Amino acid sequence: MQSTAAEDYVKAIYHHTEWQPDPITPSQLAGRLGLANSTVTEMVKKLAAAGLVHHRPYSAIELTEAGRALAVRQVRRHRIVETWLVERHGYDWDEVHDEAEVLEHALSDRLLDSIARSLGDPTRDPHGDVIPAADGSVERPDAVVLADAPVGHEGAVVRISDADPAMLRFLADAGVALDARLTVLGQKPYSGSIEVRTHAGTIDLGPEVALAIWLAA
């Protein structure tokens, strides 16, 4: 079973556990895909029958070896396309996700490999997400989410979630980008915001933003 829908489902399942260990539930998957729970339930049954996921009623969903291989393939395609759009076509990092969602299914393997070579075989996309190697291997950096970083922690930004384009624009305006060095100064009382120092000074980042930024551990 290898349809566009199957590719999107296994990729979404993979994304959920890429930076944290808990498996995804059907309701979480429905929310991530913007679909009704009943629709997701039926598709998960098909994915299980095709050997792409492990799932029992009322339990979480996990990828099989075949499902993970398909997910990694799609993740690689998506992130190479995002990098190509930014580096060769003048897109900003907050503009590329939807374009890549379409193009990742349309490009041939030969063209994708050619694009990767022309970019110097990048290992991360514009948001710092790891681009799997052609052989399916993944080398993820040792990182801590900003919300969990202790006071005094200093590290380079290695990843920023691309789930919210408006947040990406806010961070770009604030000078918070990949490889920028941040120092955690402390949490503001009552507001829940975290004060960090950047090369340009100090800035307060709210809880939602602090959950979207990963620093080198």
CORTA-V711971 format. One record per residue. RES is the residue in one letter. PHI is phi in whole degrees, 0 to 359 (999 if undefined). Layout:
res & phi
RES & PHI
RES & PHI
//
This chain:
res & phi
M & 999
Q & 217
S & 248
T & 302
A & 297
A & 299
E & 298
D & 293
Y & 294
V & 294
K & 294
A & 296
I & 296
Y & 299
H & 304
H & 300
T & 257
E & 292
W & 241
Q & 205
P & 272
D & 284
P & 292
I & 274
T & 265
P & 303
S & 292
Q & 294
L & 296
A & 299
G & 295
R & 295
L & 270
G & 70
L & 238
A & 289
N & 303
S & 296
T & 296
V & 294
T & 302
E & 295
M & 291
V & 297
K & 300
K & 293
L & 295
A & 294
A & 296
A & 274
G & 80
L & 262
V & 221
H & 257
H & 199
R & 242
P & 309
Y & 67
S & 236
A & 288
I & 249
E & 228
L & 284
T & 281
E & 300
A & 293
G & 295
R & 295
A & 299
L & 293
A & 297
V & 297
R & 300
Q & 290
V & 299
R & 301
R & 299
H & 300
R & 283
I & 294
V & 297
E & 301
T & 296
W & 299
L & 295
V & 286
E & 279
R & 245
H & 234
G & 74
Y & 286
D & 274
W & 294
D & 271
E & 251
V & 268
H & 300
D & 295
E & 298
A & 294
E & 301
V & 279
L & 290
E & 299
H & 272
A & 262
L & 283
S & 286
D & 299
R & 298
L & 292
L & 298
D & 296
S & 295
I & 297
A & 300
R & 296
S & 295
L & 269
G & 81
D & 50
P & 297
T & 253
R & 212
D & 268
P & 298
H & 257
G & 90
D & 291
V & 292
I & 268
P & 302
A & 290
A & 300
D & 274
G & 91
S & 285
V & 228
E & 242
R & 266
P & 290
D & 284
A & 216
V & 231
V & 291
L & 306
A & 300
D & 257
A & 287
P & 287
V & 301
G & 95
H & 295
E & 234
G & 192
A & 282
V & 290
V & 252
R & 199
I & 229
S & 302
D & 261
A & 294
D & 233
P & 302
A & 296
M & 295
L & 299
R & 293
F & 299
L & 293
A & 299
D & 295
A & 275
G & 81
V & 260
A & 219
L & 304
D & 76
A & 296
R & 265
L & 239
T & 240
V & 280
L & 265
G & 148
Q & 260
K & 286
P & 296
Y & 73
S & 278
G & 81
S & 283
I & 250
E & 269
V & 231
R & 257
T & 245
H & 295
A & 260
G & 138
T & 251
I & 212
D & 263
L & 242
G & 291
P & 304
E & 296
V & 291
A & 296
L & 276
A & 257
I & 244
W & 248
L & 250
A & 303
A & 286
//
